[in-house]
Amino acid sequence: MTRIAIRQHHPQDVLQLERQGLHPVLARLYAARGATNMSDLHTDLAHLSPPSGLLQLDKAAVFLADAIAARKKMVIVADYDCDGATACAVGLRGLKMMGAIVDFIVPNRFEYGYGLTPEIVALTAKEKSPDIIITVDNGIASVEGVDAAAAMGIDVLVTDHHLPGDQLPKAAVIVNPNQPDCPFPSKNLAGVGVIFYVLLALRAELRRRHIFDQHTQPKLDSLLDLVALGTVADVVKLDANNRILVAQGLKRMRQGRMCAGVAALFRVAGRDPKSAAPFDLGFAIGPRLNAAGRLADMSLGIECLTTDDATLAWEIAQELNGINADRKDIEREMQDVALLHLDTFEPSASHTITVFDPQWHQGVIGIVASRLKDKFYRPTITFAPGDDGLIKGSGRSIPGFHLRDALDLVSKRSPALIQKFGGHAMAAGLTLRQEDFETFQQEFEAVGKAWLTKSQLERVIETDGKLEEHYFNTDFISLIDSQVWGQGFPPPMFFDEFRLVSQRVLKERHLKLVLDKNGQRYDAIWFGHTDTLADQVHVAFRLDANEYNGITKVQLIVEHIEC
């Protein structure tokens, strides 16, 4: 079941924002998203939460400054997704600006798994001989890995944003807004945001040591294109602090001030950085980087983001584009197989979905889980075969069902069932023995049944209600597109009644529509649907400016239709 809801707002908040100079529709949209004052909407760097609020950040700055002074060799151990790749690139670029000797390693996910494991420590020690390991976008759960590093005389600085387990690793320093007793107000920093804050603190420490002054210090704002990309691609909540980071990164992209790799990825994706928006980062640039970590080696993505050679960046971007095309093909095949597995699935009788297929690719199961979750609106975990009789799962959840906590409860109820797990509220990963799949399926469903109410299993599409007809124009769309929308601060979606003028199926997969409202006709497209519609339709839609043959027209991107 799907239900349409209209976001509520207080008229006084809208009036207050209008009086402060905000466009009347924007005032309504922002008020419905919790903004009550223009101060809630600042996007300049001066309004970033100060670094001092992050627990152990000053300690990390001193630790790194001492290491730079002692000419110690640092190696960044990165995660294999877009957040991990951008965090690694930010760390490499920023630390080199400060005079550090720094290298990186991103382990093959299929050989070594996730996080700083003892095997990855051994590999890093063998190949890179570091004095210090710095984790980015991982490490908070790497208790054994940090112990292994310590046994080899290697200090570890953990920078991460994932939720910690019951035990923290015994690292030299841990910087994570979600670790216990950390007062930092933004718990939604991505991994790339955490390492950016570490660099801000390190630069301040080097100023205190008179290595730099305000005029000679490295310009860390040059890294904000990477910070924005990783933040949007990791689908963390765009709270006020993250919106500042993303807005500043987008501003640089629109001005053409971005690293060669980001520019090349825009080009290969056919997107124009002059009008860069969060959508481009999340659905065009991010997936091309993620594809390297899913199917090949994320070192390729990191090389793209760290080179200053535009020719090399373009060559790598084209390679990443090819890998992403392969990923799409594999994903389509896996999704078809998944739907066959779920042929007898009855949503009314199930609270969760768990699917395993021995032919599936580990690198793509997370995307397939996301697609199934969207289709059936159930917490979903998909599994692919690993090594030594193990299977690896990747899960995606729905609001109100904390996936990592659910896995934690399963693990506590059946301690030998899950070999390892980690993640956060909306996404998680785990490893099982293949013979334990059906037992896990039952245990996971039991948690879903206990935690999820009937109303929580009803998909709710939140809209902003009707939009006045004189705003159906490209100028208003440009205004909307210039704002920062994303996870937790969703882009505008409107809801209204139209007369259906015509409908036709496009490429056997999509509906191309012409809709009429009070004599004004609008082109519309409903992706992934081929339903036959009635003459009068209630439509939830986003506004889009569609350019064809040099002419730009308003198009409605349909999210849901009720006949």
N, C-alpha and C positions, 0 to 999 in steps of 0.2 A: 504493500500500500504506500502511496505517496500523497502527502498533504501539503498544500500551499499555505504558507504563513506570511504575513506582512510584518516587517520589522517595526517595532514601536519606538516612538521618540517623544520627548516632552516638548510641547510648543515653545516654552520659555527658552529652552536650550537652542532651538532653531532661531528664535528671535535674537538671542544674544550673539550667535555666530554671524547672523546677517548684519547686525549693528556694527560688528567688528570688521565688516567689509567682505564677507564671504558670499559667493554666488548663492542665490536662494535654494537651488536644488542641491548644491554641495552642502549647504548648511543642514538640510534635511537628511542627506545621506550620512554626514559625519555624526550628527546628533543620534541617529539610529545605531551608530557603532560606538557610542559611549563618549564621544567628544562633547564637552560642554563649553569649551573656551578655546580661543585661538592658540593659547599656550599649549594645548594638547596636540597641536598640529605642527609645531615647529619642526623644520627639517634641516636647520643649520647645525654645524658641528659643535657650536658653543653650548647646545642643549643636550649633548650626549651625557649619559650618566658618568660621573667621574670614575677613573680607574681605581681610586682609593677604596671603593666599596667592595672590590673583589678580594676575597680571603686569600692570603698568601701571595698576593700580587707583588707587593714590595719585596718580599723574600725572593720571588722569582727574578725580579729585576736585579737584585744584588748578586744572586747566584749566576746569572748570565753575564753581568758586567765583570765579575771576578773571572769567569771562564774566558771571556774575550781578552782580558788583561794577561791571563796566563797562557794565551794562545792554545787553549784546549780545543780538540776537534769535536764538533757536535754533528750528530746525525739525526735528522728528522725521520720518524717512522710514521708514515701517513696511512690513513684509511683509503679505501679504494672507490669511494663515491665522489660526487662533485664537490661536496663540502670538504672532504678529505684532500682532494686535489688542490682546491683553491687555498685551503689552510696551509698546505705544504708550500705552495707557490708564494703565499704571503710570508710565511716563515723564512723561506730561503732568500727571497728578495730583501725583506726587512733586516734580517740578521747580517746579511752581506753589507747592507748600507751602514751598519754599525761596526763593521770591521771584524765580524766573526768568521772563523773557519768552519764552514757548514756544508754538509752533503745531505742526501736523502735516500731512503729506501722505501719502496711500497711493495710489500710482499704479495706474491700471487695468492689470491683469495682461495683458489681451489687446492693449493698445496698446504697453505699455512693457516687458513681461516682468518678470523677477525681478531683484532687487538694485538697487544704486545705479548705474544706467547713466548715460552722459553725457546721454542724452535726459531722464532723470528729473532730473538736476542742472539742466539748462536749464529744465525746467518749474518746478522748485522755485524757482530764482532769479527766474523771470519772475513767478510767482504769489505768492511769499512773501517775497522779498528777504532771505534770512537772512544773518547773519554766520557762523553755525555750523550744520552739518548733523549730526544724531545719527542713526545707523542703529540700528534694533532688529530683531533676528532676521534680519539680512542685513548684507552689506557686506564680509565677509572675502574674497570673491572679486572685489570691485569695484575692480580696479586702475585701469581706464580712467575709471570714474566719479569716483574720488577725485582723479585727475589733472585731470579736467575741472573739478572744484570748486576745486582749488588755482589753476588758471589764471584763475578768476573771483574769486579772493581769498576763497574760502569755506573755513574750516577744517572738518575732518571728524573726529568721534569715532565710531569703529566699535564697536558692541556687538553681538556675535554669538556663536553657539555651534556653527555649522557647521564642518566640517573645512576648513582652508585649502588652497589650491593650492600650486604650486611657488613662487609669488611673492606676497608680502603687499602690500596697498595702502599707499601712502605717506601714511597718515593722521596727523593730529596725535597721536592716541592710539588704540590698539586694545585693547579688553578682550574676551578670548575664552579660556575655559579650555582650548580645544583648539589655541591657537596654540603654535608652538615655544617650548620652555623655560618654559612656564607650570607652576608647581609645584602649582597648586590641586588638591586631592585629588578633587573631584567633577568629572569630565569630562562629566557627564551633565546639567548645568544646561541648562534650556531658555532660549530668548531672553528670556523674561520674568524668569527667575531672574537672568540676567546684569545686566539693567537694575536689578533690585531691589538687587543688590549694589553697583552704581554709586551708587545713591541712599544706601545705608548709608554708603559711604565719603565721599560729598559732605556728608552731615549731620555726620559726624565732623570733616571739614575746617572746616565752618562753626562748629562748636563751638570748634575751636582758634582761630578768628578772632574768637571772642566774639560771633558773630551770634546764637547760641542757647546756652542751657545745658541741663542735663538736664531742667529743668522746662518750658522754653519751646520745646524742639525739636519739630519735626513728628513725629507718631506714625505711623511708616511701617508698623506692623503693620496699620493700616487698609487696606493694599493687598494683604494676604495672600490674600483671596478671589480676586483677579485672578491672583495668582502661582500659586495652586493650580490654577485653571481652565486657564491656559495650559500648565502643566507636564503635567497629565494629558492634555489634548487633543493635545499634540504627541507623545505616546507615547514620551517619553524614559524611560530606565531610572530606576525609582524606587529609587535607592541611598539610603543612610542620610540624606544631606543633603536630597535631594528629598523623602523621606518626611516629614521635619520640616516643610518648606515646605507640603506638601500637607495634612498633619495639622492644622497651624495654620490654614490657610485653611478647611478643612472645619469646624473647631471654631467659627470665626466665623460660617460659614453656618448651622450648627445653632442658634447663639444668636440668629440674626436680624440679625447685624451684618455686612451685605454691602452693596455699592453697589446703587443702585436698578435698574441694568440687569441684574445677576446675579439679583436677586430676581424681576424681571419675566420673565426667561428660565426660571427654575424654574416660575413660574406658568403660562406659556404651554405649557411642556412637560408640565404635569400632574404635576410631581414636588414632593415636600415637602422644603423645605430643612431642616426639623427633623431629618430622617434622611439628610441629604446624604451621599453616598458617592462614591468615585472613579468608579463606574459612571455616576452621573448626569452628571458632568462630561464623561466621555469619549463617552457615547452619547446624551445628551439635550441638554445645554447647548452643548457644543462644536460639534456638527454644525450647529446653528442659526446660530451665528456664522460657521462656515466656509462655509455656503451663500452668504452675502453676497459673500465673496471669490471664490467659484466662479462665480456666475452674475451678480452685479451689481457692487456697489462696497463694499469693506470699510469705507469711511468711515461707512456706516450702522451697522455693528457697533461701531466705535470710538465713535460718538456715543452708542450705547446704554450703553456701559461708562463714559462720562465725564460723562453728565448726572446731576445730583442731583434732577432733577424726575421723580418717580415716574410721573406721568401720561404724560409724553413717553416715558419708558423703556418703559412698557407698550405705547404705540402702536408704537414701533420693534420691540419684541419680537414683536408680532403680525405686523408686516411681514416680519420675519426668519423667522417660522414659516411664512408663505406661500411665501417663497422656498425654504425647505427642502423643502416639499411638492413644489414644482416640480422641485427637484433630484432627489428620489426618483423622480419619474416619468421624467425624462430618464435617470437611472441605470439604471432597469429596462429601458428601451428599448435603451440602449447595450449592456447586458449580454446581452440576447437576440441582438443583432447580433453581438457578440463570440463567442458560442457557435456561431453559424452559421459565422463565419470559422474556428472551431476544430473544425468538424464532423469533419474527418478527422485531427485532432490525435491523435498516438499518444504518450502520456506515456513509454512505455518507450524510445522512440527519440529523445526530445528532453530537453535539459537546461534550456532556457529557453523563454519565450513572448514573441513580439513581434507586435503586431497594430496595423494602421492601418485607419481607415475615414474616407473624405472627408466624411461627414456628422456625425462626432462633435463634441462640445462640449469645448473645451479645459479648461473648469472642472471637468469631472467625470471626466476620464480617470484621475486618480489613484485615485479610489474604485473604478472598474471594474478597474484593475490589481490593486488589493487583493483584490477579490472573486475574480478569476481566479486569483491566487496562492493564495488559500485553497482554491479548488476543485481545482486541479491540483497544488499544492505545487511550483511552479517559479518562479524569478525571472521577473517579468513586467513588460514595458513596453508601454503602450498609447499610441498616437499619434493626434493630431487635427490638422487643417490649421491652419496659421498664415498669415502674409502672405508675399507675394513668392516663392511656390514652396517655402516652408519648412514643415516639420511639427514639432510640439512633442510630446515624449514625457514621460510620467510613469511611474516604475517603483517596484515594491515587491519586496522580496527575502525570502529564507528564511534561517534561521540558517546561518552558515558561508560565505555568499557576500556579500562586501562590494560593494555595488552601485556606489558611487562609484569604488572602486578598479578594478572591472571596466570601467567606462566610461573610466577613465584609461588602462587597458591598451589598449582598443580605439583610443583616440585616439592613443596612442604608435605603435601598429602601423600605423594609417592616418591620418596627421596631418590630412588634408583632409576626413575623413569627418564628424566631429562638429563642428558650428559652435560650440557652447558646451554646457557641462554643469556640474552641481554637485550636492551632496547629501551623504549619509552612508551608513552601512552598510546600512540597511534601506529607504531611500527616496532617490530621485534624480530629477532632471529633465534634459532635454537637447533640443537643436534640431538637426535634419538638413534637408538638401535632400530633397524628396519622391522624386526619382529615385534617391537613395542608400539608400532604405529597405531594399531586398532585400540590398544589400551589408552594411548594418549588421546586419541579421537574421543573416546568415551569420557575421559577425565576432563578434557577441555570443554566438551559439551555440557558437562555437569556444572562447571563454573559459569558458563554462559547462561544456563537455565536459572542458576541461583542469583546471578547479578542483573540480568537484563529483563526489564518489564516489557509488556506488550507495546506500550507507547514508545519505548526506546527503539524498538525494532521497526517502527514506522518511519519511513524516510520523510523528512520535512525539508521542503525547499523554501528557504527564506527569501522573500523579495522585498523591494522597496515600493510596492504598490504601483499606481498609475503614474505615467510621465506625461506632462502637458504636451500637446501635439506640436507646439512651436519649438520644442527642444529636439525634435527628430531632425537634426541637421548636423553636418560635419563639424561645424564650429563647436557645438556642444560636445560632440564625441572627442574632439581634440582636447577640450578642457578636462573631460573625464579621464582620458588616457594619460594626461600629464600628472595625475595624482599617483600616489603609491598605494596600491591595493595588494592583498595577498592573504596568506593563511591567518585566520583570526581577525582580519580586516578586509572582508570580501569585496570584490568589485561589484558595482551596482548591477542589480537585476530587477527588471520591472515586470509588471503583470497587468494584462489588459485583455479585453474582448475584441476580436476581429472577425470580419467576414472572410471566409476562404474563397479567393477568386480562382486559384488554380493550384494544382499539385502534380509533381512528376518525380519519379525516382531517378536519382543521379548516381551513376557508376554502380548500380545495383545495391547501394548501401545507404544512401542519404536521401532525404526528402527536400526538394527545392520547391518553395512555396511563394505565392503572391498573396499578400494579405491586404485587406481594405479596412480603414478606420475613417468614418465620416467622409468618404469620397477620396481620401488620400491613400494611394497604394504603396506598399513596401515589399521589397524582396526579402525573403527569409530562407534560412537553411536549418534543417534539423539533422545533425550528424548522427549516423548510426541507427536511423529509424526509417522504416519503409511503410508505416501504418497508413491505411486509408482513413482520411479525416472527414468529419462532418462539416456542414456548411458554416456553422458558427463555432468558433474555437476560443477558449481562454488560454492565453499564451504567457509563459514565463520566459523572458528573453533578455539578452544583453545587446546593446547597440554596438555596431561595428561600421567602420568606413571601408567599403569594398572598392578597390580600384581595378578597373578593367578597360583596356584600350585607351588609357589616359584620362578616363572619366571616373570620378570618385562619387559613389552613391551610398546612401544609408542602407545598411543591411541589418536585419535582425538575426542574431544567433539564438536559436531556440534551445531552451534547456528542458522545457516540459510543456505538454499540451493536454488540456482537458477539453473533451468535446461535450 
